[in-house]
Amino acid sequence: MEYLLTAAEDGVRVDQFVAGETELSRSAVQQLCEAGTVLVDGRPAVKNRRLKRGEEVRVMVPEPEPLEAGPENIPVEIVYEDESLLVVNKPKGMVVHPAPGNESGTLVNALLYRCAGRLSSVNGVIRPGIVHRIDKDTSGLLVVAKTDAAHLSLAAQIQAHSLDRFYLAVVYGGFGDDSGRVEAPIGRHPADRKKMCVQRQPGRDARDAATNYIVLERFRGFSYLKLQLETGRTHQIRVHMAHIGHPVAGDPLYGPSKILTELKGQCLHAAAIGFDHPLTGERLRFEVEPPAVFLKFLDKLRRESGI
């Protein structure tokens, strides 16, 4: 892949400029600068070089090394399993599928070992069986397809909003109402490619998103919520909660600058899932408790709030 860009103003750093004009993250641009594949007027540029108006920036991105997930003997909690699918309780800190920087140790690697490679092929060799995802530091339930037919059925249920997904979260601040709904389009952040953001209206860079929530408990400075996804956009709950002024506790991307490190990531748990079985049509529902770090934080908030 190659980008040819022209600086529109003086003084902007080359890594910042390229990241803002392409799909590349700033760290990825910096790595390309170190490799000598970012040229300004034909010469290799260091990452902090300040551009001048009209200078030509050429970015050459090498072909990515092909990734293919392989089986690994990694313990994983299976909540339900049959010939068509599995329901997995993903631990906090585990990536769902291989990607650059996380080529192994993922949920997919673990499932390929357990299922002897028998997972649906709809999403290719990197994401076999993966119908939907949750973030690395979000714990909880995922349904995984073993067959292509099961995968297509489950994906259709997600599209039709009939596959239920309920989350638990601790967020900053208090709520006047006991329940609410956030409906706001979500798209890629214009300045930080690692982040998503609420945009004014759906379009090429943003898609409709809706999140419902119920307040379960109120603490000093925090609230404990149950949330239901109507859509499944990237970082949806984290973005929507931050958008209404209640970021998820421990969230390093969308929370306050002073992060609650004790939570080791956002205090968010995929607690329950419900769907129609692809073969039998039977309605199935599964529920799991949050991990120990989540429950410990809840206990701490209750003590501090005199509950």
Secondary structure, 3 states (H helix, E strand, C coil): CEEEEECCCCCCEHHHHHHHHCCCCHHHHHHHHHHCCEEECCEECCCCCECCCCCEEEEECCCCCCCCCCCCCCCCEEEEECCCEEEEEECCCCCCCCECCECCCCHHHHHHHHCCCCCCCCCCCCCCCECCCCCCCCEEEEEEECCHHHHHHHHHHHHCCCCEEEEEEEEECCCCCCEEEEECCEEECCCCCCCEEECCCCECCEECCEEEEEEEEECCCEEEEEEEECCCCCCHHHHHHHHCCCCECCCCCCCCCCCCHHHCCCCEEEEEEEEECCCCCCEEEEECCCCHHHHHHHHHHHHHCCC
